[in-house]
Amino acid sequence: MTVEQVTVSSKGQITIPKALRDMLSLSPGAKLSVSVRGPEIVLSKEQAWKSLRGAGAVYPLIAGLEDERRRNREREDRP
């Protein structure tokens, strides 16, 4: 794990060190997700599946999982 220290500017901005940008292939305009995990701020590269247009791209997978869950519940409810 690489740890670098950065400083927050008066506008709340930080600069990601070049070594880390190179390591993650971050170029200008790259999208990052920001989340909070306890006392940590976590930056993550946007995952390829998130950039797919439209929610329908993952619908067959979700529908298949829902069907499987329904079948499992029915099996568990049988006497």
N, C-alpha and C positions, 0 to 999 in steps of 0.2 A: 504494500500500500504506500502510495506517495503522499506525503503531507507537505504542503506549502503554506506559508503565512501570507495573508493579504490584508490590506487596509481598506476600510469602508470610507468612501469619500463623503463630503458634506451633503451630496445628493443621494447618498445611499447606494452608490455604485462600487463595484469591485472590478479589478482586472484579473482575469485568469492568466496565470503565468504561462509564458510561451512553451515551456517544456510540457506542461499539462495539455495545452491546446494541441501541440504536435502529437502527443501520445494518444489523444482521443480523436485526432483528425477533425478538429473544430475549425471551421472557416468562418469568415464574416457572414452574418445572417443565419448561422446555425441556431436551431431551436433547442432550448434546454427546459426541462421540467424542474420546478423548485418545490421541495416539500420540507416539512419539519418533522424530525424524528427525535423526540425528547429535546435535549438541548442543542441538537445539531441541525444545520441547514444543509440539505442534500440537493445537489445539482445532478441531473441525469440527462444523458443525450436522449433526444426524442427517438423512440423505438420505431423501426420501419413500419410495423403494423399499424401504428398510430397515425401514420401519414396517409393511409389509404383513404380514398374519397368515399364517403357514404357509409352508413352503419351496415348496409346490406352486405358488405364484403365479408363480415364475420357471422352473418345470420345463420348459415347452414351449420356451422360449428355449435353455436348456442342452441339451436333447435335440436340438434343431435344429443347434446348434453342434457337438455330438459327431458327429452324422450327417455333417455337412459335412467335419469333420476325417477321419473314416473314409473317405469317398469320395476325398478328396485323397490320403490315404496309399495307397489302392488304385490310384489313377491313377499315382502316382509309382513304385509297385512293378512296374507292367507293363513287359515288355521292349520 
